[in-house]
Amino acid sequence: MHFVRPIFFLKYLYSKAIWRKSKQENNIYLTFDDGPIPEITPWILDILKEKGVKATFFCVGDNIRKNPAIYQRLLDEGHAVGNHTYNHKKGWETPLEEYLENVASCQELTKTKLFRPPYGRITQKQLNVLAKDYQIIMWDVLTGDYDKRISPERCLYNATTYVRKGSIIVFHDNIKAIENVRYALPKTIDHLLEKGFKFSHF
């Protein structure tokens, strides 16, 4: 099962999005989608603090509302935040104005210039409007941590094998990903640090 490379037609379709950062520097970008939630986000923050790594969290607005202390903690510890809609909206099933209103509701909380569409999918009209105000951040390394068919070992393989200069790596701080994240995240960070990569955030 192939999770790590973006589908080429999506990359072409979403040409206004950022799939990878500078290829000239040894920086890589660790990102997390869907939180914050009490079941896993504090643990992730503990690991990042222990390893001395900063990350970018693409947060769901309703989860920020439910867990303000966790959200404040990730800000206080120097991590970046991005908008991931207020209700984890499926762009291709949501009318343009409704989608934009949902993004705006999340933006009231995040006040960020970063946006990542839930499920990595968005309509061209939605993208064209949002790209005027946000950097649309996608990825070139998808760990597959959310997929119950993926073993923790496979998740680790996905997270480390295809990383290159400027890579954007996606993990999730959601319920479905807990087992894989707990196994793969610390090992991923250690492995990539040993390879000489430097973790940065947006």
Buried (B, 14 or more C-beta within 10 A) or exposed (E): EEBBEBEEEBBEBBEBBBBBBEEEEEBBBBBBBBBBBEEBBBBBBEBBBEBEBBBBBBBBBBBBEEBEEBBEBBEEEEBBBBBBBBBBBBBEEBEEEEBBBBBBBBBEBBEBBBBBBBEBBBBEEBBEBBBEEBBBBBBBBBBBBBBEEBBBEBBBBBBBEBBEBBBBBBBBBBEEBBBBBBBBBBBBBEBBBEEEBEBBBB
